[in-house]
C-alpha cells in the first residue's frame, strides 16, 4: 500500500548559484560527506548535486503526511548502486521510522537544465 508520494523539479543553475553564493555553508548543510565526495568528483557536479537536492525534497514531500518530526537534510543520503540506480539511506529517527515496515523508491531524471525526482513510500 502506498502511503506517500512526492515529486520535485529544480533548475541545475539554482544549485550552482547557491554553491557560488554560500559555498561550504550550503554544501555542508544539505549534503553528507559521501554525497559531496561523489558529486564534486564528477565533471557535471552541479547536475549531481541538484539530483540529490531534488531527491531529498521529493522524499520530504512523500513523508509529509506520515512524518511530523524534524529531520535534517543530512538524515537523507542518496547514493548509487553499481548499476547507477539511486539508493536512499536514512539516519537518526527517520531511519527508525522507515526501517520497520516501510520502503522507499526514488526515480531521478535530468536534462541539461533541470533535474526531477519522484519518491514513493509504501508498506512492505
N, C-alpha and C positions, 0 to 999 in steps of 0.2 A: 504494500500500500504506500502510495506517495504521500509524504507529509510536508513537503516543502519544495518549492521551485523558485529559482532566482535567475536573472539574466542581467548582464552588464555589457555595455559597449563604451569604449574610451578611445579618444584620439591619441595616437602614439606621441604626437608633439606635446600634448598636455603633460605627459610624464617627463619628457625631455626638458620642458620648461621648468617643472618642479625640481628636477635634479640640478639644473643650471642655477636656479634661484636659491634653493635651500641646501643643496649639496648633501653632505653626510647626515645632516639632521633629518632630512626627508628619507633618505635611504635606510637609515638605522631605525627609524620609527615604523616603517612599513614592512621591510623585508628581513628575513632571517639571514644569518651568515651563509648558510648553504645556498639560499636563493641568490644572494649577491655574488658569491663565488661563481655560480653558474652563469648568471646573466651578464656580468661585467666582463666575462671571458669571451663573449660572443661578439661577432662583427656588428650585428644589429642589436646591440644591447638594449636599446630603448624599446624595441618591439617585445623583447623577452620580459623586461620589467613591466611593460604595460599589460602583457598577458597575465602575469601573476597578480597585478593590481586588479584587473577585471575579474579574475577568478575569485579573489578574496571578497570583492564587492558582491558578486553573484552568490557566493556562499552565505554571506551575511543576510542577503535578501531571502534566501531559501530558509534560513534559520529564524527569520523574523516572527513567524507565527508560533514557534515552539520553544525558542530560547530567549530568555529575558534577562540573563545575566550579562555583565560586561565582559567582553573578551578583547584582547589586544590584537592588532594586526598580525603580530608575530605568533599568536596562538594557531594560526593557519599557515601552513607551509606547503608550497606547491613544488613538487619535484617531477622528474620524468622517469618512466620505466626505460629499459634499454631500447625498446622499440619506438620510443618517443611519446607514448601516451602519458598524459598528465596524471599525477597521483596527488592526493590530498593527505597531508599528515597534520594531526592536531596535537596541541599540548594544553596543559592546565585543565581547568574544569570543563572546557569544551571537549577535551579528549574523553573524559569520564562520561560526559553526556552522550557522545556519539558512539562510544565503543561497545555499549551494551547490546542494543537491538536495532541499531540504525546503521545504514551505509550511505555513502555519498558518491555520486559520479559527477564528473565535470567534462565538458567539451569546450575546447578553445579553438577559435578560428581568427585569422588575421588577414589583412590586406596590406598594402603599402602604408596606409594612413590610419587604420582602425584595428582594434582588437575587440572581439566579443567572446563572452563566456556564458555558458548555461550550467547551472548547478541543480542537481536533483537529489533530494534526501528521501529515503524510503526505509520502511521497516524491513528487516531481513526475513 
